[in-house]
Amino acid sequence: MPGLRELAERTPPRRERYVDLLRALAIVLVVLGHWMVVVVTVGADGLTASAPWKCCRGAVRSPG
């Protein structure tokens, strides 16, 4: 598997690396934004809105 330096050297000089950085950041922001979306459920009390990270509290154990 080629290293990072080798990949950078094989990149054509006309390629805009700053635009590549912006694309990568945009992908990360989209993934985080979708993860942070509020979850709406219908229960006995009607509509309930909650954040997805609240439902998983305690689901992941810390090593030890």
C-alpha positions as CSV (number, residue, x, y, z in Angstrom):
1,M,0.0,0.0,0.0
2,P,1.5,3.3,-1.0
3,G,2.4,5.8,1.7
4,L,1.0,9.3,2.0
5,R,4.1,10.9,0.5
6,E,4.0,8.6,-2.5
7,L,0.3,9.4,-3.1
8,A,1.1,13.1,-2.8
9,E,3.9,12.8,-5.4
10,R,1.7,10.9,-7.8
11,T,-1.1,13.6,-7.6
12,P,-1.2,15.7,-10.8
13,P,0.1,19.2,-10.2
14,R,-3.1,20.7,-11.6
15,R,-5.1,19.2,-8.8
16,E,-6.4,21.7,-6.2
17,R,-5.5,20.2,-2.8
18,Y,-7.3,22.9,-0.9
19,V,-10.5,21.9,-2.7
20,D,-9.8,18.3,-1.7
21,L,-9.5,19.4,1.9
22,L,-12.8,21.3,1.7
23,R,-14.5,18.2,0.2
24,A,-13.1,16.0,3.0
25,L,-14.3,18.4,5.7
26,A,-17.7,18.7,4.0
27,I,-18.1,14.9,4.1
28,V,-17.2,14.8,7.8
29,L,-19.6,17.6,8.6
30,V,-22.4,15.8,6.7
31,V,-21.8,12.6,8.6
32,L,-21.8,14.4,11.9
33,G,-24.9,16.4,11.0
34,H,-26.8,13.2,10.1
35,W,-25.7,11.6,13.4
36,M,-26.9,14.6,15.4
37,V,-30.4,14.7,13.9
38,V,-33.2,14.5,16.4
39,V,-35.0,11.2,16.5
40,V,-38.8,11.6,16.7
41,T,-40.8,8.6,18.0
42,V,-44.5,8.0,18.7
43,G,-45.3,6.5,22.1
44,A,-48.0,6.4,24.7
45,D,-47.4,10.0,25.5
46,G,-47.6,11.1,21.9
47,L,-44.6,12.4,19.9
48,T,-41.2,12.4,21.7
49,A,-38.1,14.0,20.4
50,S,-34.7,12.8,21.6
51,A,-31.1,13.0,20.5
52,P,-29.6,9.7,19.3
53,W,-26.6,9.9,21.6
54,K,-28.9,10.0,24.6
55,C,-30.4,6.6,23.8
56,C,-27.0,4.9,23.8
57,R,-25.7,6.1,27.2
58,G,-24.1,3.2,29.1
59,A,-24.2,1.0,26.0
60,V,-20.5,1.3,25.5
61,R,-18.5,0.0,28.4
62,S,-15.1,1.5,29.3
63,P,-12.3,-1.0,29.6
64,G,-11.3,-1.9,33.0
